[in-house]
Amino acid sequence: MANVMDTLRARGFVKQTVYEDELYEKLGKESVPFYIGFDPTADSLHVGHFMQLIAMKHMQDAGHKPIILIGGGTAMIGDPSGRTDMRAMMTKETIAHHVECFKAQMSRFIRFDGENGAIVVNNADWLLDLNYIDFLREIGVHFSVNKMLTAECFRSRMERGLSFLEFNYMLMQAYDFLVLHRNYNCSLELGGDDQWSNILAGADLIRRKEQKPAFAMTFTLLTTSEGKKMGKTQKGAVWLDENKTSPYEFYQYWRNTADADVEKCLKLLTFLPLDEIAALTEHRDERINRAKEVLAYELTRTVHGEEKAKKAQSEAKAAFGGGGEMPVKIIPSDTATLIGALVASGLCKSNGEARRLVEQGGVSVGDEKATDGNMPLPAGDFILHKGKKVHVRIVRG
C-alpha cells in the first residue's frame, strides 16, 4: 500500500512524531489501528474537527483502521490544553446527547463498514467506573509530576491556577490509549499539535507497561498566515451543522479566505490533487479568486452535499452580481421599518443591535446606504445588505 505519511506530509498535516522511521515502516507494510479523540463539548462538530476527519479519511483510504474516541468520560473533567480558564463541567445526559450528534455527523465523512471500517468508542465506558486507588497504582506510578509540569498544557495555566481535577486529564488520556491498545491493538494516536504532551504520554505509557511499540503524531493547527485560529466568525465557531452555520454562510466563510491561506486550506481540507492545487494557486492576483471559489465549493459539497453546495454557490454569485439565486428571507407582511426587517429576517438579534448597525453605516437597502433605522420599507420585495458579506432578498409573508 502507499505510505500515508507521504500523503500527510505533502499536504502539510504532520507537525510532530516520535519513532518516526519505525512508524513510517509500519504504516507502509500493514493496516494500523489508530485513534483520534473528540471531546463532546457541543452538539455539533466544527471546522477544527473537520480537519481531523480529513486526516482520518486519508488514513482510512490508505488501508488503516480509524477508532473514533468520544470523550464522554474526560469531558466530565475538561481538557486544560490551550485554555486559560477551567472548562465548565457538563451532565452525563448532555454529553450523551452530544455523542449521538457527533456519530451522525461523522458518518458523512468516514466509512463505518468493510474491512477497515471505523468504530466509535466512548471513554466513559471505562473511566466512569474506575477504582481510583487501583488507577493510581497501575497508571499514576508511571508519571513524573516534575515532567508533567513542563508540559505546555499545564505550564500555561500555572499562573492562573491549575486544579487537581484538570491535572488528572493527562493520565486519563494516556489511559485511553492504553485501553484502546489492549482492546483493539491500537498503536497510533493522532491529534492537533496542542495535544502533543497528552498524546506523547499515552505512547510512552504503552511502551513502559506493555513493552510494545506505540506512536504519536500531531497535525499542524488550522491557523491563518497571521497565526490566528481559523473557523471563527463574529457569530462564533463555523459549525458543520447547517442549523448552526447555514450552507450559504459556510460557503461564504471559505470564499472569503485570505489570499495567503488558500493553498494551505486546499491541501489540508480538500482531496484535490496537489498538481491541481498548485495550478489554482499559481497566481496571487485576481486569479486567486477562482481558487477561493473552488475551495468554498469543495468544502461545502463535502460537508453539506452537492445540491446544497451548488445552491450556496449560486446564491453567493447572485449576491455579488454574478448571476444565480440570492438567499431569501421572509418577514411578516406588517413589518414597517428597517429595524423591524433586520430583526424579523434574523440578520440582527435585537432592535438595539439593528439600530447600532444602521448608525454605523453597515446596512444598505438596494443600492442606498441606510441612515435611519426607522425608515419605511420599499413596496414589494427588496434587497437588504448587511456589511460587505451578507446580502439577502426580503420577501413579505
Secondary structure, DSSP 8 states (H G I E B T S, - for coil): ---HHHHHHHTT-EEEESSHHHHHHHHHHS--EEEEEE---SSS-BHHHHHHHHHHHHHHHTT-EEEEEE-TTGGGT---TT-SS------HHHHHHHHHHHHHHHTTTS--SSTT--EEEETHHHHTT--HHHHHHHTGGG--HHHHTTSHHHHTTTTT---HHHHTHHHHHHHHHHHHHHHH---EEEEEGGGHHHHHHHHHHHHHHT-S--EEEEE---B-TTS-BSSEETTEE-BSSTTTS-HHHHHHHHHT--GGGHHHHHHHH----HHHHHHHTS--STTHHHHHHHHHHHHHHHHH-HHHHHHHHHHHHHHTTSSS---EEEE-TT--BHHHHHHHTTSSSSHHHHHHHHHTT-EEETTEE---TT-B--SS-EEEEETTTEEEEEEE-
